[in-house]
Amino acid sequence: MQPGAWLKAFLALDPAEFLRKVTCPVLAINGSKDKQVLAGSNLRGIRAALEEGANRHFEIVEFPGLNHLFQTADTGWPAEYGHIEETVSPAVLEKISSWISRVQ
């Protein structure tokens, strides 16, 4: 692949095209301070695509105060990552665990 080709292909990708075909249960999560994947637009897009595809087995959660790595953050900017001791917020681990238990 030529330099830049991956980025070009990535930017052209429309995840909604694939999400409309998903029929299994989905848990979509974002941190509200995520600066890499903006929670509002990302979660709205996921919800819309799943609904368009007639998937009714999904849950959408935005975790307040968490960054891209699901850590409690001040700013959410990647420069902050190395200064945060928390690996993953316990609230996220609890949500994932309870969601898996419920959909099994």
LUMGUDREN-29146 format. One record per residue: residue number from 1; residue in three letters; x negated, y, z of N, C-alpha, C in turn. Coordinates in Angstrom, 2 decimals. Layout:
BEGIN
+-----+-----+---------+---------+---------+---------+----------+---------+---------+---------+---------+
:   n : res :  n_east : n_north :    n_up : ca_east : ca_north :   ca_up :  c_east : c_north :    c_up :
+-----+-----+---------+---------+---------+---------+----------+---------+---------+---------+---------+
: NUM : ALA :       X :       Y :       Z :       X :        Y :       Z :       X :       Y :       Z :
...
+-----+-----+---------+---------+---------+---------+----------+---------+---------+---------+---------+
This chain:
BEGIN
+-----+-----+---------+---------+---------+---------+----------+---------+---------+---------+---------+
:   n : res :  n_east : n_north :    n_up : ca_east : ca_north :   ca_up :  c_east : c_north :    c_up :
+-----+-----+---------+---------+---------+---------+----------+---------+---------+---------+---------+
:   1 : MET :   -0.86 :   -1.17 :    0.00 :    0.00 :     0.00 :    0.00 :   -0.90 :    1.24 :    0.00 :
:   2 : GLN :   -0.59 :    2.19 :   -0.81 :   -1.39 :     3.40 :   -0.91 :   -1.22 :    4.27 :    0.33 :
:   3 : PRO :   -2.27 :    5.06 :    0.64 :   -2.14 :     5.96 :    1.78 :   -0.92 :    6.86 :    1.60 :
:   4 : GLY :   -0.15 :    6.98 :    2.65 :    1.05 :     7.81 :    2.59 :    2.29 :    7.08 :    2.10 :
:   5 : ALA :    2.10 :    5.91 :    1.47 :    3.24 :     5.16 :    0.94 :    4.14 :    4.66 :    2.06 :
:   6 : TRP :    3.52 :    4.22 :    3.15 :    4.32 :     3.74 :    4.28 :    5.19 :    4.87 :    4.82 :
:   7 : LEU :    4.62 :    6.04 :    5.01 :    5.37 :     7.17 :    5.54 :    6.50 :    7.56 :    4.59 :
:   8 : LYS :    6.21 :    7.56 :    3.31 :    7.22 :     7.89 :    2.31 :    8.38 :    6.89 :    2.37 :
:   9 : ALA :    8.06 :    5.61 :    2.47 :    9.10 :     4.57 :    2.56 :    9.88 :    4.70 :    3.87 :
:  10 : PHE :    9.18 :    5.00 :    4.95 :    9.81 :     5.16 :    6.26 :   10.81 :    6.33 :    6.23 :
:  11 : LEU :   10.41 :    7.43 :    5.66 :   11.27 :     8.61 :    5.61 :   12.48 :    8.40 :    4.70 :
:  12 : ALA :   12.36 :    7.53 :    3.72 :   13.46 :     7.25 :    2.81 :   14.45 :    6.23 :    3.37 :
:  13 : LEU :   14.05 :    5.51 :    4.42 :   14.88 :     4.46 :    5.00 :   16.11 :    5.04 :    5.68 :
:  14 : ASP :   17.26 :    4.46 :    5.43 :   18.50 :     4.85 :    6.09 :   18.93 :    3.71 :    7.00 :
:  15 : PRO :   18.66 :    3.83 :    8.32 :   19.01 :     2.74 :    9.23 :   20.51 :    2.44 :    9.26 :
:  16 : ALA :   21.34 :    3.41 :    8.97 :   22.79 :     3.19 :    8.97 :   23.19 :    2.08 :    8.00 :
:  17 : GLU :   22.46 :    1.99 :    6.89 :   22.73 :     0.95 :    5.90 :   22.64 :   -0.44 :    6.54 :
:  18 : PHE :   21.69 :   -0.63 :    7.41 :   21.49 :    -1.92 :    8.07 :   22.42 :   -2.07 :    9.28 :
:  19 : LEU :   22.59 :   -0.99 :   10.03 :   23.44 :    -1.05 :   11.22 :   24.89 :   -1.39 :   10.88 :
:  20 : ARG :   25.37 :   -0.97 :    9.73 :   26.74 :    -1.29 :    9.31 :   26.95 :   -2.79 :    9.15 :
:  21 : LYS :   25.87 :   -3.53 :    8.96 :   25.95 :    -4.98 :    8.74 :   25.77 :   -5.78 :   10.03 :
:  22 : VAL :   25.44 :   -5.12 :   11.13 :   25.18 :    -5.82 :   12.40 :   26.51 :   -6.25 :   13.03 :
:  23 : THR :   26.59 :   -7.53 :   13.35 :   27.83 :    -8.05 :   13.95 :   27.63 :   -8.52 :   15.39 :
:  24 : CYS :   26.40 :   -8.66 :   15.82 :   26.14 :    -9.10 :   17.19 :   26.29 :   -7.92 :   18.16 :
:  25 : PRO :   26.40 :   -8.19 :   19.46 :   26.46 :    -7.10 :   20.43 :   25.19 :   -6.24 :   20.37 :
:  26 : VAL :   25.36 :   -4.94 :   20.60 :   24.26 :    -3.98 :   20.51 :   24.26 :   -3.10 :   21.75 :
:  27 : LEU :   23.09 :   -2.94 :   22.35 :   22.86 :    -1.95 :   23.39 :   21.89 :   -0.93 :   22.82 :
:  28 : ALA :   22.36 :    0.30 :   22.62 :   21.52 :     1.37 :   22.08 :   21.25 :    2.36 :   23.21 :
:  29 : ILE :   19.96 :    2.60 :   23.49 :   19.61 :     3.48 :   24.60 :   18.58 :    4.52 :   24.15 :
:  30 : ASN :   18.64 :    5.67 :   24.77 :   17.70 :     6.76 :   24.53 :   17.52 :    7.52 :   25.83 :
:  31 : GLY :   16.37 :    8.16 :   25.97 :   16.16 :     9.10 :   27.06 :   16.54 :   10.49 :   26.59 :
:  32 : SER :   17.14 :   11.27 :   27.47 :   17.57 :    12.61 :   27.07 :   16.41 :   13.55 :   26.77 :
:  33 : LYS :   15.21 :   13.24 :   27.30 :   14.04 :    14.08 :   27.06 :   13.11 :   13.50 :   25.99 :
:  34 : ASP :   13.60 :   12.53 :   25.24 :   12.81 :    11.92 :   24.16 :   12.58 :   12.97 :   23.08 :
:  35 : LYS :   11.32 :   13.29 :   22.81 :   10.98 :    14.27 :   21.78 :   10.65 :   13.60 :   20.45 :
:  36 : GLN :   10.56 :   12.26 :   20.43 :   10.23 :    11.54 :   19.21 :   11.49 :   11.05 :   18.48 :
:  37 : VAL :   12.48 :   10.64 :   19.25 :   13.76 :    10.20 :   18.71 :   14.82 :   10.95 :   19.51 :
:  38 : LEU :   15.38 :   11.98 :   18.93 :   16.32 :    12.83 :   19.65 :   17.59 :   12.05 :   19.99 :
:  39 : ALA :   17.89 :   11.99 :   21.27 :   18.96 :    11.14 :   21.77 :   20.31 :   11.44 :   21.13 :
:  40 : GLY :   20.71 :   12.69 :   21.12 :   22.05 :    13.03 :   20.62 :   22.30 :   12.56 :   19.21 :
:  41 : SER :   21.47 :   12.97 :   18.29 :   21.68 :    12.61 :   16.89 :   21.45 :   11.12 :   16.64 :
:  42 : ASN :   20.48 :   10.53 :   17.32 :   20.20 :     9.12 :   17.15 :   21.38 :    8.26 :   17.61 :
:  43 : LEU :   21.86 :    8.52 :   18.82 :   22.95 :     7.71 :   19.35 :   24.26 :    7.94 :   18.61 :
:  44 : ARG :   24.51 :    9.17 :   18.18 :   25.71 :     9.44 :   17.36 :   25.65 :    8.66 :   16.05 :
:  45 : GLY :   24.47 :    8.65 :   15.44 :   24.30 :     7.92 :   14.18 :   24.48 :    6.42 :   14.34 :
:  46 : ILE :   23.94 :    5.89 :   15.41 :   24.09 :     4.45 :   15.67 :   25.56 :    4.12 :   15.89 :
:  47 : ARG :   26.23 :    4.92 :   16.73 :   27.65 :     4.69 :   17.00 :   28.46 :    4.73 :   15.69 :
:  48 : ALA :   28.24 :    5.75 :   14.89 :   28.99 :     5.90 :   13.64 :   28.78 :    4.71 :   12.71 :
:  49 : ALA :   27.54 :    4.29 :   12.56 :   27.24 :     3.17 :   11.66 :   27.86 :    1.87 :   12.16 :
:  50 : LEU :   27.77 :    1.61 :   13.46 :   28.37 :     0.39 :   14.01 :   29.89 :    0.41 :   13.84 :
:  51 : GLU :   30.50 :    1.56 :   14.09 :   31.95 :     1.67 :   13.92 :   32.34 :    1.51 :   12.45 :
:  52 : GLU :   31.57 :    2.10 :   11.54 :   31.85 :     1.95 :   10.11 :   31.77 :    0.49 :    9.69 :
:  53 : GLY :   30.88 :   -0.26 :   10.32 :   30.73 :    -1.67 :   10.01 :   31.70 :   -2.55 :   10.79 :
:  54 : ALA :   32.60 :   -1.95 :   11.55 :   33.62 :    -2.65 :   12.32 :   33.05 :   -3.46 :   13.49 :
:  55 : ASN :   31.88 :   -3.09 :   13.96 :   31.32 :    -3.73 :   15.16 :   31.91 :   -3.02 :   16.37 :
:  56 : ARG :   32.60 :   -3.76 :   17.20 :   33.21 :    -3.18 :   18.41 :   32.51 :   -3.66 :   19.67 :
:  57 : HIS :   31.42 :   -4.39 :   19.49 :   30.69 :    -4.96 :   20.63 :   29.38 :   -4.22 :   20.83 :
:  58 : PHE :   29.49 :   -2.96 :   21.23 :   28.28 :    -2.18 :   21.45 :   28.47 :   -1.25 :   22.63 :
:  59 : GLU :   27.33 :   -0.86 :   23.19 :   27.31 :     0.13 :   24.27 :   26.21 :    1.13 :   23.95 :
:  60 : ILE :   26.51 :    2.39 :   24.11 :   25.57 :     3.48 :   23.84 :   25.30 :    4.20 :   25.15 :
:  61 : VAL :   24.02 :    4.34 :   25.52 :   23.67 :     4.99 :   26.79 :   22.54 :    5.99 :   26.58 :
:  62 : GLU :   22.75 :    7.21 :   27.07 :   21.69 :     8.21 :   27.11 :   21.29 :    8.39 :   28.57 :
:  63 : PHE :   20.04 :    8.11 :   28.87 :   19.53 :     8.22 :   30.23 :   18.99 :    9.62 :   30.48 :
:  64 : PRO :   19.59 :   10.34 :   31.41 :   19.14 :    11.71 :   31.70 :   17.73 :   11.74 :   32.26 :
:  65 : GLY :   16.94 :   12.69 :   31.80 :   15.61 :    12.92 :   32.35 :   14.52 :   11.96 :   31.93 :
:  66 : LEU :   14.83 :   11.04 :   30.99 :   13.82 :    10.05 :   30.58 :   13.26 :   10.39 :   29.21 :
:  67 : ASN :   11.98 :   10.02 :   29.01 :   11.29 :    10.27 :   27.75 :   11.43 :    9.09 :   26.78 :
:  68 : HIS :   10.63 :    9.10 :   25.74 :   10.64 :     8.06 :   24.70 :   10.28 :    6.69 :   25.26 :
:  69 : LEU :    9.49 :    6.67 :   26.33 :    9.06 :     5.41 :   26.94 :    9.96 :    5.01 :   28.11 :
:  70 : PHE :   11.08 :    5.71 :   28.27 :   12.03 :     5.48 :   29.35 :   11.42 :    5.70 :   30.72 :
:  71 : GLN :   10.59 :    6.71 :   30.81 :    9.96 :     7.13 :   32.06 :   10.61 :    8.44 :   32.51 :
:  72 : THR :   10.71 :    8.64 :   33.80 :   11.17 :     9.92 :   34.33 :   10.12 :   10.95 :   33.96 :
:  73 : ALA :   10.55 :   12.03 :   33.31 :    9.61 :    12.99 :   32.73 :   10.01 :   14.43 :   33.06 :
:  74 : ASP :    9.01 :   15.30 :   33.04 :    9.26 :    16.73 :   33.20 :    9.66 :   17.35 :   31.87 :
:  75 : THR :    8.84 :   17.11 :   30.84 :    9.07 :    17.75 :   29.55 :    9.53 :   16.77 :   28.47 :
:  76 : GLY :    9.06 :   15.54 :   28.54 :    9.34 :    14.56 :   27.50 :    8.31 :   14.53 :   26.39 :
:  77 : TRP :    7.40 :   15.48 :   26.36 :    6.38 :    15.51 :   25.31 :    5.38 :   14.39 :   25.50 :
:  78 : PRO :    4.89 :   13.77 :   24.41 :    3.92 :    12.68 :   24.49 :    2.67 :   13.01 :   25.30 :
:  79 : ALA :    2.23 :   14.25 :   25.35 :    1.04 :    14.62 :   26.12 :    1.21 :   14.31 :   27.60 :
:  80 : GLU :    2.43 :   14.17 :   28.03 :    2.75 :    13.89 :   29.44 :    2.66 :   12.40 :   29.78 :
:  81 : TYR :    2.71 :   11.53 :   28.78 :    2.79 :    10.08 :   29.01 :    1.71 :    9.55 :   29.95 :
:  82 : GLY :    0.49 :    9.94 :   29.72 :   -0.62 :     9.42 :   30.50 :   -0.64 :    9.86 :   31.95 :
:  83 : HIS :    0.17 :   10.83 :   32.30 :    0.20 :    11.35 :   33.67 :    1.37 :   10.79 :   34.48 :
:  84 : ILE :    2.20 :    9.99 :   33.86 :    3.37 :     9.43 :   34.54 :    3.03 :    8.04 :   35.03 :
:  85 : GLU :    3.24 :    7.79 :   36.31 :    2.92 :     6.48 :   36.89 :    4.00 :    5.44 :   36.63 :
:  86 : GLU :    5.22 :    5.86 :   36.50 :    6.33 :     4.95 :   36.28 :    6.17 :    4.26 :   34.92 :
:  87 : THR :    6.29 :    2.94 :   34.90 :    6.20 :     2.21 :   33.64 :    7.50 :    2.35 :   32.86 :
:  88 : VAL :    8.59 :    1.93 :   33.46 :    9.94 :     2.06 :   32.90 :   10.88 :    2.35 :   34.05 :
:  89 : SER :   11.80 :    3.26 :   33.83 :   12.75 :     3.62 :   34.87 :   13.54 :    2.40 :   35.35 :
:  90 : PRO :   13.68 :    2.23 :   36.65 :   14.49 :     1.12 :   37.17 :   15.93 :    1.16 :   36.65 :
:  91 : ALA :   16.47 :    2.34 :   36.40 :   17.84 :     2.44 :   35.87 :   17.95 :    1.78 :   34.50 :
:  92 : VAL :   16.92 :    1.92 :   33.68 :   16.90 :     1.30 :   32.35 :   16.80 :   -0.21 :   32.48 :
:  93 : LEU :   15.92 :   -0.68 :   33.35 :   15.77 :    -2.12 :   33.55 :   17.07 :   -2.73 :   34.06 :
:  94 : GLU :   17.74 :   -2.04 :   34.96 :   19.02 :    -2.53 :   35.49 :   20.08 :   -2.58 :   34.40 :
:  95 : LYS :   20.15 :   -1.54 :   33.57 :   21.14 :    -1.51 :   32.48 :   20.90 :   -2.65 :   31.50 :
:  96 : ILE :   19.67 :   -2.83 :   31.09 :   19.35 :    -3.90 :   30.14 :   19.70 :   -5.27 :   30.74 :
:  97 : SER :   19.30 :   -5.48 :   31.98 :   19.56 :    -6.75 :   32.65 :   21.06 :   -7.02 :   32.79 :
:  98 : SER :   21.81 :   -6.03 :   33.25 :   23.25 :    -6.24 :   33.45 :   23.95 :   -6.41 :   32.10 :
:  99 : TRP :   23.49 :   -5.69 :   31.08 :   24.10 :    -5.81 :   29.76 :   23.88 :   -7.20 :   29.19 :
: 100 : ILE :   22.67 :   -7.73 :   29.31 :   22.37 :    -9.08 :   28.81 :   23.23 :  -10.11 :   29.55 :
: 101 : SER :   23.32 :   -9.97 :   30.86 :   24.13 :   -10.91 :   31.65 :   25.60 :  -10.88 :   31.23 :
: 102 : ARG :   26.09 :   -9.71 :   30.91 :   27.50 :    -9.54 :   30.55 :   27.80 :  -10.10 :   29.15 :
: 103 : VAL :   26.89 :   -9.99 :   28.21 :   27.20 :   -10.41 :   26.84 :   26.84 :  -11.85 :   26.53 :
: 104 : GLN :   26.22 :  -12.54 :   27.46 :   25.85 :   -13.94 :   27.21 :   27.07 :  -14.82 :   27.09 :
+-----+-----+---------+---------+---------+---------+----------+---------+---------+---------+---------+
